[in-house]
């Protein structure tokens, strides 16, 4: 009897344990258990980290630019697509520099893009830019086309050449900038005002390469050989050559490229009637200059600003950026347009363009001294 009772109690306790275990298993199934909860929390953390990383790469970069080409806008959109960084663009001319000065520390500008190393040097001298450390930029942009303190970087390149009438000038008559001061060219040379930064930078390069005395002799000789008093821009000089007001002009290559590729039939005819000659190939080389970018001193989005300039220095962007204004890319790995290829390769002046800013004040003095308007 006692043995039967013990067996009955044991059986009942075993059934109770099975019931409790089943109930606990059902609760784990309904609540998901501890391990599924931990896995879910881990996934949520990973999603939050990804969202934070995406937010870090987004934001804005505010651009002040004196350039105004459709291809530039196309590049800005591509930059946003690749990085999530919006590009806010303020376009203008010389007034943008004064605006930047007036805004001071309160400015929203992060990047300033403008033409000519002389203008970029003025921004630096006025304390409006800051130094940038970027391996991408130093790899993509040759040393002579960026500031010695990395406060500005060239993005496109142009040459200041002799543009001649195909009807009246044989290119074999041409050789150097200096040769245009000879009596054979009296009353035949067209060039814009000395107040223009392109001419100031040209003379600044001569001061560096040839010395102040030789630079002044050149300025005097060109003034004496002018076909007319300076008026208009580079395009006006080229058109004046075709109109017969002079036989040669000193102008930047991209102005000729614009005329050749213009959708205006009259402009394209002008471009077809002139030739491009790269002077000083046997001496110091042809003068070159740039359009370039700088990170603004009081930029609020410095990292985005650097990313933006780095993007514009990349091969793909360079080819489109330069093509938009018939310019040469600064990145040596980028291809040039068919128009530029047709003019052939040429030897450039071998100086760092920072020097153009350093010599700007003296160049202006020399122009004033010789009476070049």
Protein Blocks (a to p, Z undefined) as FASTA:
>chain_A
ZZmmmmmmmmmmmmmmmmmmmmmmmmmmmnopjmlmmmmmmmmmmmmmmmmmmmmmgccd
ddddfbdcfklmmmmmmmmmmnopacddddddfklmmmmmmnmmmpmbfbdcdehjklmm
mmmmnopaccdddfklmmmpcfklccfklpaccfbdcdddddddfklpcfklpcbfmlmm
pmklgokaccddfkbmklmmmmmmmmmmnojklmmmmmmmmmmmpcbdcedjfklmmmmm
mnopambdcddfklmmmmmmpcblklmmmmmmpccddehklmnopadddddddddfklcb
lmlmmmmmmmmmpmklmmmmmmmnopacfblkbccdfklmmnopaddddddfklmmmmmm
mmmmmmmmnopZZ
